[in-house]
């Protein structure tokens, strides 16, 4: 799998985002070990410290938990917590940014709704 990183966000935050997304999507179920820091760093051609920073951030957030000598696991309740947080971010940051962009481009609320509805239909 190929991983693309943008140049505007620190890579460890992008790795943390990818892990969060995998949890929300169900690819990393609660109670399951995530790949090791070494495995992630080799797979994505990253410095292990970068990956360690990402996993520490997620442990600090209560999304991951370290089991000494065994590995790092998705914490119980992590998916529910992530869904709640991501929905808040969507509502308070993503949608207002979309509305601002639509307004800048002179789309009405009705036109914007039609565009979003069409995009949802294309996903199915």
C-alpha positions as CSV (number, residue, x, y, z in Angstrom):
1,X,0.0,0.0,0.0
2,X,1.3,3.4,-0.9
3,X,1.0,6.3,1.6
4,X,1.0,9.9,0.5
5,X,2.0,12.6,3.0
6,X,1.3,16.3,2.5
7,X,4.0,18.8,3.2
8,X,1.8,21.1,5.3
9,X,1.1,18.8,8.3
10,X,3.7,17.1,10.5
11,X,4.1,13.5,9.4
12,X,3.4,12.1,12.9
13,X,0.0,13.9,12.9
14,X,-0.7,12.3,9.5
15,X,0.2,8.9,10.7
16,X,-2.0,9.4,13.8
17,X,-4.8,10.5,11.4
18,X,-4.4,7.3,9.3
19,X,-4.6,5.1,12.5
20,X,-7.7,7.1,13.7
21,X,-9.3,6.5,10.3
22,X,-8.5,2.8,10.4
23,X,-10.2,2.6,13.8
24,X,-13.3,4.5,12.6
25,X,-13.5,2.4,9.5
26,X,-13.3,-0.8,11.6
27,X,-10.0,-1.9,10.0
28,X,-8.4,-1.8,13.5
29,X,-11.0,-3.2,15.9
30,X,-11.0,-2.5,19.6
31,X,-8.8,-4.8,21.5
32,X,-6.7,-5.6,18.5
33,X,-3.0,-4.9,18.3
34,X,-1.8,-2.3,15.8
35,X,1.2,-3.1,13.7
36,X,4.5,-2.5,15.5
37,X,6.3,0.8,15.4
38,X,9.0,-0.9,13.4
39,X,6.6,-2.5,11.0
40,X,4.8,0.8,10.3
41,X,8.1,2.7,9.9
42,X,9.4,0.2,7.4
43,X,6.1,-0.1,5.5
44,X,5.8,3.7,5.2
45,X,9.5,4.5,4.9
46,X,9.5,6.6,8.0
47,X,11.8,7.2,11.0
48,X,10.6,5.0,13.9
49,X,10.6,8.1,16.1
50,X,7.9,9.7,13.9
51,X,5.7,6.6,14.3
52,X,6.4,6.5,18.0
53,X,5.3,10.2,18.3
54,X,2.0,9.3,16.5
55,X,1.3,6.3,18.8
56,X,2.2,8.3,21.9
57,X,-0.3,11.0,20.9
58,X,-3.0,8.4,20.4
59,X,-2.1,6.8,23.8
60,X,-2.4,10.2,25.4
61,X,-5.8,10.6,23.8
62,X,-6.9,7.2,25.2
63,X,-7.3,5.8,21.7
64,X,-4.5,3.3,22.0
65,X,-3.1,1.5,25.0
66,X,0.3,-0.1,25.5
67,X,0.5,-3.6,27.0
68,X,4.0,-4.0,28.3
69,X,5.9,-6.6,26.4
70,X,3.0,-7.4,24.1
71,X,2.4,-4.4,22.0
72,X,0.1,-1.4,21.4
73,X,-3.7,-2.1,21.2
74,X,-6.8,-0.2,20.2
75,X,-8.4,0.8,23.5
76,X,-11.9,-0.3,24.5
77,X,-14.4,2.4,23.4
78,X,-11.9,4.0,21.0
79,X,-14.2,3.7,17.9
80,X,-17.2,5.3,19.7
81,X,-14.9,8.0,21.0
82,X,-13.4,8.6,17.6
83,X,-16.8,8.7,15.8
84,X,-18.0,11.3,18.3
85,X,-14.9,13.4,18.0
86,X,-14.8,13.2,14.2
87,X,-18.5,14.1,13.9
88,X,-17.8,17.2,16.0
89,X,-14.9,18.2,13.8
90,X,-17.0,17.6,10.7
91,X,-19.8,19.8,12.1
92,X,-17.6,22.6,13.5
93,X,-14.7,22.8,11.0
94,X,-15.3,20.8,7.8
95,X,-18.9,22.0,7.0
96,X,-18.2,25.7,7.8
97,X,-15.2,25.5,5.5
98,X,-17.3,23.9,2.8
99,X,-20.0,26.5,3.2
100,X,-17.5,29.3,3.0
101,X,-16.0,27.9,-0.2
102,X,-19.5,27.4,-1.7
103,X,-20.4,31.0,-0.8
104,X,-17.1,32.3,-2.3
105,X,-18.0,30.4,-5.6
106,X,-21.5,31.9,-5.5
107,X,-23.3,28.6,-4.9
108,X,-26.7,28.9,-3.2
109,X,-27.5,26.6,-0.3
110,X,-29.9,24.7,-2.6
111,X,-27.1,24.2,-5.3
112,X,-24.6,23.1,-2.6
113,X,-27.1,20.6,-1.2
114,X,-27.7,19.2,-4.8
115,X,-23.9,18.8,-5.3
116,X,-23.5,17.0,-2.0
117,X,-26.5,14.8,-2.6
118,X,-25.0,13.8,-6.0
119,X,-21.7,13.1,-4.5
120,X,-23.3,10.7,-1.9
121,X,-25.1,8.9,-4.7
122,X,-21.8,8.4,-6.6
123,X,-20.3,6.8,-3.5
124,X,-22.8,4.0,-3.6
